[in-house]
Amino acid sequence: MKYNQNDNETCESKHEHHHEHSCECGHSHSDITGNDCDCNHDDCDCNNEDEDKERLHQPSKYDTALSKYATRLKDDEITAQTARILDKYKQENETKEVKKLLLNCLDLTSLRSTDNDPGIMKLTEKINDFVDKFPELDNVAAVCVYPNMAEIVNDTLEADHVKIACVAGGFPSSQTFSEIKVAETAMAIHAGADEIDIVLPVGKFLIGDYEGMCDEIEELKDVCGDKTLKVILETGILKTASNIKKASILAMYSGADFIKTSTGKESPMASPEAALVMCKAIKEYYLETGRKVGFKAAGGIKTTEEALTYYTIVKEILGKEWLNNRLFRIGASHLADQLLSELVEKDIQFFN
């Protein structure tokens, strides 16, 4: 209660109580000498004000994590660096061996509103048939579908070393209840998914709610267990190199096994500049923690030329250790046939 000298309750401190002072005991505390209150009243927190202010200004664990990395980037410098790398190295990668690898790093994707059980079954059967029709080539890395299609793929897929990837967690917007995200992820895994692609809660990131964002990713990684979790940054919405770098670091800090450029549902989609920033983040994170995180380019990648762009960036920034489908993926729906046509040197429409 507020102190009043007419009240029966009196404060036992040697203070004159004569003006407003905010404290949980409700008294108005003032030291005649002007010093801080040294009242021993059980409910009085006068001396905790400085401590409270100090706690408010303490950096969060997410700020501390980010402070270990260079996150203040200049977009024009990233654009120039990307152009230099591609001008210098891309042409040398236009080889048959690289195209074979790109095919083997492909997440063959079908994420259309018109998808249905017969269509997904047919796509999966083509992956099975690929083994006999093109024995000299390694198959795609994974087939990526909506979570309700995981069971169809699981029941149909016979090809070895091809994973089942599912988008989940409120794809493509990440705008739904956390409980729904958890349930959808768990159901996809139960239905046969080996890999889960979720979208980073971009809305939370943009207002600086790193705790809320990271908690969601951590929770979904807990659901995934030893299954691969890919976190889509939606780099076109993040816009700046600095935002992309921060989102990359926080996603990896929260348990992402891969970071991925885009859903393909928002514009702009994947870009070489975003890929460069993400790969630099992966490299720095690896040097800091010793943990290798994969990179997936996705969103609007339709040609071999575009795929070679991302291959070149991965090779020059992350090195040859990342040039395999355990650490490098490309998500696309039409790229497979173009790569296949160039490898067999005739026009083929095998997957589509």
N, C-alpha and C positions, 0 to 999 in steps of 0.2 A: 504494500500500500504506500501511498505518498505520505511522507513524514509531515507531521503537524505537532507542535509542542503541546497542544491540548490533548493529543491522543494519549492513551494509557501506556502504549508501547513506546519506549525511548531507546535510542541507540546508545550503546555503551562506549562508543569511541569518544575521544576528547575533541570532537569537532563541533563547530557551530553549524547547524543545519539551517541555511537561510535562503538558498536559491536552488533553482531546478538543476538537477544533474541526473542524467539517464543511467539507471542501474537496475538490475533485476530485483533488488530489495524494495524498490519503490521510494527510497528516501532521497532527499535533496542534500547531498554531501558537499561540504566545503571546509577546507582547512583554513583556520584563521591566518596562518602564516603564508597561505598561498601554495603550500606543498600539496603533493598528491595525497589522496585519502589513504590512511592506513587502518581503516576500520576492519575489525575482525568479524563483522556481522556475517553469519553463515551464507546469506544470499547475495551479499554485495560482490560485484565483479568490477569495481572501479579500476583496479589495477590491471585488469585483463584487456583493457581497451587497446593498448599498444600491441599486445600479443595478437589480438584479433586482427588488427591492421596488418601486422607482419605476415600472418597466415594468409590473408587475402592476397598479398602480393607475392606469395611463394609460387614459383613456376610449377605447373602440373607435370606429371611424369611424361606426358605427351610433348610438352614444350621442351622438356629435358632431352627427350629422344631426338627431336628435331634439331636441337642445338648442336648435335654432333655432326651435322651435315650442312653443306653449302646449299641453302634454299633460296637465297636472293639472286635470282637469275635474270638476265636481260634477254628479252625475246629476240631482239635483232641479232645478238651474238649467237644464240642457239640456231637461228635460221642460217646464218653465215657458216657456222661450223658444220651443220648438216649438209649444206651444199658442197663444201670442200671435200667432205668424206665421200659423198656420192660421185662427185666429179673425178676424184682420184682413184677410187677403188671399185666402183660398181661394174664397169665393163669387164674387168677380169673375172667376175663371178658368173658371167653368162656362159656357163658350160653345162654339158649334159649331166655331169656328176652333181652339180649344185641343184639342178632341176629335179633329179632323182630324190635328193634329200628334201627338197621343198615338198614334194608329193608325200613323202614319209612323215613330214611334220604337219600335215594338214588335218585340221578338225573339219571333216565334211559335215556341213551344217544345213539343217532344215528347220527354220523357225518362222513358219508362215501361218497365218490365220487359217489357211485352207488345209493344213496338215491333217491327215487322218491315218487310221491304222493300216489300211492297205497300201497307202503311199509310202509310209515309213518302213513297212515290211519290204516293199519292192526295193527301196534304197539300200536297206541292209543286205538283201539278197545279192545286190550288185557288188557290195563289198566282199561277200563270200565268193562270188564268181571271179573276182579280180585275181585271186590266187592262181587259178588254173589258166586264165586267159593271158596273164602277164607275169609269168613265173620269174622273169629276170628283174622285176621291179618289186620294191617293198611297198606294202599296202599303206593306206592312210593311217594316221595316228589314232584317230577317234571319229566317232559319229556323234554329232552334237544335236540334241533334240529337246523339246519341251519335256518336263518331268512326267507328264501323263503318258508319254510315249516310251519311257524307259523299259517297261515290261515287254512291249512288242519287240524292241531291239534286243533285249536280253534273251527272249525266246527264239529269236531268228538268227542272231549273230553266231557264226561258226568260225570265222577267220581268226587266226591266232594273232596276238599282240595288238589287236585293235580295241581301244577302250570305249566305254559308253560314257559320254559326257552329257550332263543335263544342266540347262539354265534353271535357277531356282531363286528363292528368297525375294519374291516379288518382282522378278524380271519383267520388263526392262527398266522400270522406274524406281524400284526399291521402296515404293510407297505403299506399305501395308503394315499390319500389326506384326510386331516381332514374333509373336506366337505363331502366326501364319508362316512366316519365313522359316522358322525352326521346323514346323510340321511338314512343310513342302520339301525342305531339304532332306529330312529324315525319310519321308515317303519315297523320294527319288532314289535314295541309297538302298532302301529296302526293296525297291523294284529292280535294282540291278546296276545303278549308276556307279561308275568308278571315279568319276570326276564331277565336281559341281562348279558351275560358273555363276557367281552372284554379282550384283551391282553395288558398288560402294554407295552408302547413303549420302549422295552429293549434297542434298539440302542441308544436312547436319554439318558437313564439312564447310560449306560456304558461310555459315554463321559462326564458325569456330567451335562448334560442339564436338570437339575431338573425342571426348569421353563417350558420348552417346554413339558416335560413329564406330569407334574402335570396339566398344562393348558388343555391338551387334556382330561385327566380323569375328571377334573372339568366340562368341557363342555359337556361331555357325561352324567355325572350325572345330569346336568341341563336338558338334554333331557329326561332322565329317570324319573325325578320328584320323585314321591313316589314309583316308581317301583324299585325293588332290582337290584343293580349294583354289579356284581362280577368282580373283577380284577384279571386276571391270571398273575402271576409273571414270569412264565417260569423259575423255580428255577434251572433247569439243565444248563441253559445258564448263569445264574448269578453266579453259581459255589460256591462262598464262603459264609460262614455263615454271614459275615459282609455285603456283598451285599444284601443277602436275607433279613436281618434285616432292612437295609436302605430302600429297595424297599417296604417292608411291611409297614413301618411307613409312607412313602410318599404317598402310595396308600390310606391308611386310612385318612391321612391328606387331601387328595384331594376329599374325599367323598365316597370311596368304602364302600359298605355294607357288602361285603364278600371279603376276599382275598383267592386266589385259587392257588394251586401248579403249575399245568402244563396243556398244551393244549392236551397232548398225541401225539403230532405231532413231537416233538423234543426229542432227547435222550441226557442225561438221563432224565427220567420223574420224577414222584413224588418220594420222599424219606422220610423215617422217620426223618432223621436229619433236612431236610428242614422244615418239619411239626413242629418239636420242636421249631425251631427258629421263625417261623411264629406265633405259639401259644404264645410264650413268648412275641413277639411284640404286639399281640392283648391284652394280659393281661396288659402289661405296658401302652399301649395306653388307655385302659379302666380306669386304676388307675389315669392316668393323665387328662383325658377328661370326664370320666363318660359315654362314648358312647361305647356300645357293638357292636363289629364287628364280623361277622361270619367267620368260617374257612371251606374251601372246599378242600378235597383231591381228585385229579384226575390225570390220566395219568398212564396207565399200571396196574391199580388195578383190579385184576381178581378173587381173591380168598377170601374166608371168613377170612383166616389167615391174609392176608394183610389188610383187612378192620378192623380187631380187633386191629392191630398195631396202626392205626390212631385213632381209638376210645380210646385206652389206653392213647395215648399222649394227646388228647383233655381232657380226664377226669382228668389226673394228673396235667396238666398245667393250664387249664382253669376252671376246676371244673364242678360239676353237672349242673350248670346253663346253660352250653353250650351243654348239651346232649339232644338236640331236633332238629327238622329239620328247626327251625327258625334261628339257629346259627351254625349248623353242617351239612355238606353235603358230600357225596361221589359221584363222577361222574364216571360211569362205564356202559358198555354195556352188559357184560356177568355175572356180579356178582349177579344180581337179581335171576337168576335161581338156582345158587349154594346156596344162602341163603334160598331160598324157599324150595329146596330139603332137606336141613338140618332141617328146621323147621317142615316139614310134614313127615320127616324120610323116604322118598323114592325119587328116581331120577325123576326129573320133568324138562321138557323143555317147560315152559309155555310162556315166553316172547320171546325167540329166536327160 
